[in-house]
Amino acid sequence: MMYPYMTLNDDTEITHSEMKPDGRVKVFIETPDLNDGFHSAICWLPEYSWECHGYSDAEMSYFKNLIRNNAHLIMEFSQEGGILNASVV
């Protein structure tokens, strides 16, 4: 199951999985592109291992910084059924 986390101004979608039994969380980034269809990247937390498909070095630098700054929230939400379930009072 993938949970929505964030949508950026350029329609980039960032989603994440539930926490796996080994403590890992998959973060998926996808941006629509008129020429290529989509660009995508996958980051596995907490080890920050990356796979990139179509993004430039500058774009990947931005995403790496964004995910590093949000990893603690993503890890928490992955155990709560996503941000929508975690925010229910």
C-alpha positions as CSV (number, residue, x, y, z in Angstrom):
1,M,0.0,0.0,0.0
2,M,1.3,3.5,-0.9
3,Y,0.1,6.5,1.0
4,P,0.0,10.1,-0.3
5,Y,2.5,12.4,1.4
6,M,3.0,15.6,-0.6
7,T,2.1,17.2,-4.0
8,L,4.5,19.8,-5.3
9,N,3.6,22.8,-7.5
10,D,4.8,21.1,-10.6
11,D,2.5,18.1,-9.9
12,T,5.2,15.9,-8.5
13,E,3.6,13.3,-6.3
14,I,5.5,11.9,-3.3
15,T,4.0,8.8,-1.7
16,H,5.3,6.3,0.8
17,S,4.7,2.7,1.8
18,E,3.8,1.3,5.2
19,M,6.8,0.3,7.3
20,K,8.0,-3.1,6.2
21,P,8.8,-5.8,8.8
22,D,12.5,-5.0,8.4
23,G,11.9,-1.4,9.3
24,R,12.3,0.0,5.8
25,V,9.9,2.4,4.1
26,K,9.7,3.0,0.3
27,V,9.3,6.6,-0.8
28,F,8.2,7.1,-4.4
29,I,8.5,10.4,-6.3
30,E,6.9,10.8,-9.7
31,T,6.6,13.9,-12.0
32,P,4.6,14.0,-15.2
33,D,6.6,14.9,-18.2
34,L,5.2,15.9,-21.6
35,N,8.1,14.3,-23.5
36,D,8.8,11.2,-21.5
37,G,5.5,10.4,-19.7
38,F,6.9,10.4,-16.2
39,H,10.2,10.8,-14.3
40,S,10.5,8.9,-11.1
41,A,12.7,8.1,-8.2
42,I,12.6,5.7,-5.3
43,C,14.2,6.2,-1.9
44,W,14.4,3.5,0.7
45,L,14.4,4.8,4.3
46,P,16.2,4.7,6.7
47,E,19.3,3.9,4.6
48,Y,18.6,6.5,1.9
49,S,19.3,4.2,-1.0
50,W,18.1,5.8,-4.3
51,E,17.0,4.8,-7.8
52,C,16.5,7.5,-10.3
53,H,14.7,7.4,-13.7
54,G,14.8,10.6,-15.7
55,Y,15.6,13.3,-13.2
56,S,18.6,15.6,-13.6
57,D,21.3,15.8,-11.0
58,A,19.9,19.2,-9.7
59,E,16.4,17.7,-9.4
60,M,17.8,14.7,-7.5
61,S,19.7,17.0,-5.2
62,Y,16.5,18.8,-4.4
63,F,14.6,15.6,-3.7
64,K,17.4,14.1,-1.6
65,N,17.3,17.2,0.6
66,L,13.5,17.2,0.7
67,I,13.3,13.6,1.8
68,R,16.1,13.9,4.3
69,N,14.3,16.8,5.9
70,N,11.0,14.9,6.0
71,A,12.2,11.4,6.7
72,H,11.3,11.5,10.4
73,L,7.7,12.4,9.5
74,I,7.5,9.8,6.7
75,M,8.8,7.1,9.0
76,E,6.2,8.0,11.6
77,F,3.3,8.2,9.1
78,S,4.3,4.8,7.7
79,Q,3.4,3.3,11.0
80,E,0.1,5.2,11.3
81,G,-1.5,4.3,7.9
82,G,-0.3,7.5,6.2
83,I,-0.6,11.2,7.0
84,L,-4.5,11.2,6.7
85,N,-4.8,8.6,9.4
86,A,-2.1,10.0,11.6
87,S,-3.8,13.4,11.7
88,V,-7.2,12.1,12.9
89,V,-7.8,13.2,16.4
